[in-house]
Amino acid sequence: MLGMSHRHAPLLTLLLALGTVPTLSSADARVRLGDTLPAHPWQTSANADGREVVVVYSHDCGDLGALWQAVLDSDLPVRAVNAEGTPSPAPAGVNPWRGDGATAFARALKVSAYPTVLLVQGDRILNAWEGDFTGKLE
């Protein structure tokens, strides 16, 4: 497609590269592509053709600095879901959803590992990545 912006390439590259890790086949993922998101408290973004990133994480994910940076570099709206009851920080400007509702959201998605990054359009899941982020895409 001519005139296509490549400002979204870092996140798409991240998701595609991480999705090709041999131990994470699409058959192993429990988050289903094409499904709609469970109930959540935010309004769907009108920016970037309705595309946004949802990061579902918990307090035991370790240092997510490199992951947050990759997500923020996508220039897409970012939703943070801090599940499992123990507060954990998100980057400045990102207001995480916490509490029982956030945990219920993660469980309804059938997240198999934290963190999980979802690329969504409207409320439909376009791509998903679950597991540890090493910061290496090659």
Buried (B, 14 or more C-beta within 10 A) or exposed (E): EEEEEEEBEBBBBBBEEBBEEEEBEEEEBEBEEEBEBBEBEEEBBEEBEBBBBBBBBBBEBEEBEEBBEBBBBBBBBBBBBBBBEEEBEBBEEBEBBBEEBBBEBBEEBEBBBBBBBBBBBEBBBBBBBBBEBEEEEE
